[in-house]
Amino acid sequence: MTDKKESLAAKLTGVVTALAAAWLAQRLIDLVWTRVLGHKPPKPEDETDARFAEIAAAATITGAAIALSRVLATRGAAKYLTRR
């Protein structure tokens, strides 16, 4: 494989794994939040009377978990592709 094709494969693999990791992190957060609090975390488009603290907590936890999962997935994919 040429360097250009390998680079494209690495980028595509990184994007796919990052998206999958972000999706999985979001599903996990929804599951845990629902089990602990009895309802799904508030979404930006919801017009419920959720407290600001709950909205801020949901945004912080979701953002941190998704960012971390994307970084770990991208690094893992890059490490896997360099070993091949």
PyMOL CGO cylinders between C-alpha atoms (Angstrom):
from pymol import cmd
from pymol.cgo import CYLINDER

trace = [
    CYLINDER, 0.00, 0.00, 0.00, 1.27, 3.48, -0.76, 0.3, 1, 1, 1, 1, 1, 1,
    CYLINDER, 1.27, 3.48, -0.76, 1.77, 6.09, 1.93, 0.3, 1, 1, 1, 1, 1, 1,
    CYLINDER, 1.77, 6.09, 1.93, -1.18, 8.10, 0.61, 0.3, 1, 1, 1, 1, 1, 1,
    CYLINDER, -1.18, 8.10, 0.61, -3.53, 5.11, 0.79, 0.3, 1, 1, 1, 1, 1, 1,
    CYLINDER, -3.53, 5.11, 0.79, -2.25, 4.20, 4.26, 0.3, 1, 1, 1, 1, 1, 1,
    CYLINDER, -2.25, 4.20, 4.26, -2.80, 7.76, 5.41, 0.3, 1, 1, 1, 1, 1, 1,
    CYLINDER, -2.80, 7.76, 5.41, -6.36, 7.75, 4.07, 0.3, 1, 1, 1, 1, 1, 1,
    CYLINDER, -6.36, 7.75, 4.07, -7.03, 4.38, 5.69, 0.3, 1, 1, 1, 1, 1, 1,
    CYLINDER, -7.03, 4.38, 5.69, -5.67, 5.65, 9.00, 0.3, 1, 1, 1, 1, 1, 1,
    CYLINDER, -5.67, 5.65, 9.00, -7.85, 8.77, 8.85, 0.3, 1, 1, 1, 1, 1, 1,
    CYLINDER, -7.85, 8.77, 8.85, -10.97, 6.81, 7.96, 0.3, 1, 1, 1, 1, 1, 1,
    CYLINDER, -10.97, 6.81, 7.96, -10.31, 4.25, 10.67, 0.3, 1, 1, 1, 1, 1, 1,
    CYLINDER, -10.31, 4.25, 10.67, -9.74, 7.03, 13.19, 0.3, 1, 1, 1, 1, 1, 1,
    CYLINDER, -9.74, 7.03, 13.19, -12.95, 8.80, 12.25, 0.3, 1, 1, 1, 1, 1, 1,
    CYLINDER, -12.95, 8.80, 12.25, -15.04, 5.63, 12.34, 0.3, 1, 1, 1, 1, 1, 1,
    CYLINDER, -15.04, 5.63, 12.34, -13.66, 4.50, 15.69, 0.3, 1, 1, 1, 1, 1, 1,
    CYLINDER, -13.66, 4.50, 15.69, -14.06, 7.98, 17.18, 0.3, 1, 1, 1, 1, 1, 1,
    CYLINDER, -14.06, 7.98, 17.18, -17.69, 8.17, 16.05, 0.3, 1, 1, 1, 1, 1, 1,
    CYLINDER, -17.69, 8.17, 16.05, -18.42, 4.69, 17.35, 0.3, 1, 1, 1, 1, 1, 1,
    CYLINDER, -18.42, 4.69, 17.35, -16.76, 5.49, 20.68, 0.3, 1, 1, 1, 1, 1, 1,
    CYLINDER, -16.76, 5.49, 20.68, -18.72, 8.74, 21.03, 0.3, 1, 1, 1, 1, 1, 1,
    CYLINDER, -18.72, 8.74, 21.03, -21.99, 6.93, 20.26, 0.3, 1, 1, 1, 1, 1, 1,
    CYLINDER, -21.99, 6.93, 20.26, -21.19, 4.22, 22.79, 0.3, 1, 1, 1, 1, 1, 1,
    CYLINDER, -21.19, 4.22, 22.79, -20.23, 6.78, 25.45, 0.3, 1, 1, 1, 1, 1, 1,
    CYLINDER, -20.23, 6.78, 25.45, -23.53, 8.62, 24.92, 0.3, 1, 1, 1, 1, 1, 1,
    CYLINDER, -23.53, 8.62, 24.92, -25.54, 5.40, 25.24, 0.3, 1, 1, 1, 1, 1, 1,
    CYLINDER, -25.54, 5.40, 25.24, -23.65, 4.45, 28.40, 0.3, 1, 1, 1, 1, 1, 1,
    CYLINDER, -23.65, 4.45, 28.40, -24.27, 7.87, 29.95, 0.3, 1, 1, 1, 1, 1, 1,
    CYLINDER, -24.27, 7.87, 29.95, -27.99, 7.64, 29.11, 0.3, 1, 1, 1, 1, 1, 1,
    CYLINDER, -27.99, 7.64, 29.11, -28.18, 4.17, 30.68, 0.3, 1, 1, 1, 1, 1, 1,
    CYLINDER, -28.18, 4.17, 30.68, -26.36, 5.11, 33.90, 0.3, 1, 1, 1, 1, 1, 1,
    CYLINDER, -26.36, 5.11, 33.90, -28.19, 8.44, 34.25, 0.3, 1, 1, 1, 1, 1, 1,
    CYLINDER, -28.19, 8.44, 34.25, -31.55, 6.70, 33.82, 0.3, 1, 1, 1, 1, 1, 1,
    CYLINDER, -31.55, 6.70, 33.82, -30.73, 4.00, 36.36, 0.3, 1, 1, 1, 1, 1, 1,
    CYLINDER, -30.73, 4.00, 36.36, -29.45, 6.49, 38.94, 0.3, 1, 1, 1, 1, 1, 1,
    CYLINDER, -29.45, 6.49, 38.94, -31.97, 9.34, 38.54, 0.3, 1, 1, 1, 1, 1, 1,
    CYLINDER, -31.97, 9.34, 38.54, -34.93, 7.56, 36.96, 0.3, 1, 1, 1, 1, 1, 1,
    CYLINDER, -34.93, 7.56, 36.96, -35.01, 9.65, 33.78, 0.3, 1, 1, 1, 1, 1, 1,
    CYLINDER, -35.01, 9.65, 33.78, -32.83, 10.37, 30.77, 0.3, 1, 1, 1, 1, 1, 1,
    CYLINDER, -32.83, 10.37, 30.77, -30.35, 13.26, 30.93, 0.3, 1, 1, 1, 1, 1, 1,
    CYLINDER, -30.35, 13.26, 30.93, -31.73, 16.57, 29.69, 0.3, 1, 1, 1, 1, 1, 1,
    CYLINDER, -31.73, 16.57, 29.69, -31.12, 17.39, 26.03, 0.3, 1, 1, 1, 1, 1, 1,
    CYLINDER, -31.12, 17.39, 26.03, -30.60, 20.92, 24.67, 0.3, 1, 1, 1, 1, 1, 1,
    CYLINDER, -30.60, 20.92, 24.67, -33.86, 20.77, 22.71, 0.3, 1, 1, 1, 1, 1, 1,
    CYLINDER, -33.86, 20.77, 22.71, -35.94, 19.63, 25.71, 0.3, 1, 1, 1, 1, 1, 1,
    CYLINDER, -35.94, 19.63, 25.71, -38.32, 22.22, 27.08, 0.3, 1, 1, 1, 1, 1, 1,
    CYLINDER, -38.32, 22.22, 27.08, -38.74, 20.59, 30.46, 0.3, 1, 1, 1, 1, 1, 1,
    CYLINDER, -38.74, 20.59, 30.46, -38.22, 22.36, 33.74, 0.3, 1, 1, 1, 1, 1, 1,
    CYLINDER, -38.22, 22.36, 33.74, -34.88, 20.73, 34.45, 0.3, 1, 1, 1, 1, 1, 1,
    CYLINDER, -34.88, 20.73, 34.45, -32.74, 22.53, 36.99, 0.3, 1, 1, 1, 1, 1, 1,
    CYLINDER, -32.74, 22.53, 36.99, -29.68, 24.37, 35.74, 0.3, 1, 1, 1, 1, 1, 1,
    CYLINDER, -29.68, 24.37, 35.74, -27.40, 22.23, 37.92, 0.3, 1, 1, 1, 1, 1, 1,
    CYLINDER, -27.40, 22.23, 37.92, -28.75, 19.06, 36.30, 0.3, 1, 1, 1, 1, 1, 1,
    CYLINDER, -28.75, 19.06, 36.30, -28.35, 20.49, 32.80, 0.3, 1, 1, 1, 1, 1, 1,
    CYLINDER, -28.35, 20.49, 32.80, -24.80, 21.64, 33.59, 0.3, 1, 1, 1, 1, 1, 1,
    CYLINDER, -24.80, 21.64, 33.59, -23.91, 18.24, 35.09, 0.3, 1, 1, 1, 1, 1, 1,
    CYLINDER, -23.91, 18.24, 35.09, -25.31, 16.40, 32.07, 0.3, 1, 1, 1, 1, 1, 1,
    CYLINDER, -25.31, 16.40, 32.07, -23.41, 18.65, 29.66, 0.3, 1, 1, 1, 1, 1, 1,
    CYLINDER, -23.41, 18.65, 29.66, -20.15, 18.35, 31.59, 0.3, 1, 1, 1, 1, 1, 1,
    CYLINDER, -20.15, 18.35, 31.59, -20.31, 14.58, 31.99, 0.3, 1, 1, 1, 1, 1, 1,
    CYLINDER, -20.31, 14.58, 31.99, -21.38, 14.01, 28.39, 0.3, 1, 1, 1, 1, 1, 1,
    CYLINDER, -21.38, 14.01, 28.39, -18.75, 16.35, 26.95, 0.3, 1, 1, 1, 1, 1, 1,
    CYLINDER, -18.75, 16.35, 26.95, -15.93, 14.89, 29.01, 0.3, 1, 1, 1, 1, 1, 1,
    CYLINDER, -15.93, 14.89, 29.01, -16.90, 11.27, 28.34, 0.3, 1, 1, 1, 1, 1, 1,
    CYLINDER, -16.90, 11.27, 28.34, -17.28, 11.78, 24.60, 0.3, 1, 1, 1, 1, 1, 1,
    CYLINDER, -17.28, 11.78, 24.60, -14.02, 13.73, 24.31, 0.3, 1, 1, 1, 1, 1, 1,
    CYLINDER, -14.02, 13.73, 24.31, -12.13, 11.08, 26.27, 0.3, 1, 1, 1, 1, 1, 1,
    CYLINDER, -12.13, 11.08, 26.27, -13.65, 8.21, 24.29, 0.3, 1, 1, 1, 1, 1, 1,
    CYLINDER, -13.65, 8.21, 24.29, -12.79, 9.90, 20.98, 0.3, 1, 1, 1, 1, 1, 1,
    CYLINDER, -12.79, 9.90, 20.98, -9.18, 10.48, 22.01, 0.3, 1, 1, 1, 1, 1, 1,
    CYLINDER, -9.18, 10.48, 22.01, -8.73, 6.93, 23.25, 0.3, 1, 1, 1, 1, 1, 1,
    CYLINDER, -8.73, 6.93, 23.25, -10.39, 5.44, 20.16, 0.3, 1, 1, 1, 1, 1, 1,
    CYLINDER, -10.39, 5.44, 20.16, -8.33, 7.57, 17.77, 0.3, 1, 1, 1, 1, 1, 1,
    CYLINDER, -8.33, 7.57, 17.77, -5.08, 6.74, 19.57, 0.3, 1, 1, 1, 1, 1, 1,
    CYLINDER, -5.08, 6.74, 19.57, -5.99, 3.06, 19.69, 0.3, 1, 1, 1, 1, 1, 1,
    CYLINDER, -5.99, 3.06, 19.69, -6.74, 3.01, 15.97, 0.3, 1, 1, 1, 1, 1, 1,
    CYLINDER, -6.74, 3.01, 15.97, -3.47, 4.79, 15.18, 0.3, 1, 1, 1, 1, 1, 1,
    CYLINDER, -3.47, 4.79, 15.18, -1.52, 2.39, 17.36, 0.3, 1, 1, 1, 1, 1, 1,
    CYLINDER, -1.52, 2.39, 17.36, -3.21, -0.60, 15.71, 0.3, 1, 1, 1, 1, 1, 1,
    CYLINDER, -3.21, -0.60, 15.71, -2.49, 0.70, 12.21, 0.3, 1, 1, 1, 1, 1, 1,
    CYLINDER, -2.49, 0.70, 12.21, 1.20, 1.34, 12.96, 0.3, 1, 1, 1, 1, 1, 1,
    CYLINDER, 1.20, 1.34, 12.96, 1.62, -2.24, 14.21, 0.3, 1, 1, 1, 1, 1, 1,
    CYLINDER, 1.62, -2.24, 14.21, 0.16, -3.74, 11.03, 0.3, 1, 1, 1, 1, 1, 1,
]
cmd.load_cgo(trace, "trace")
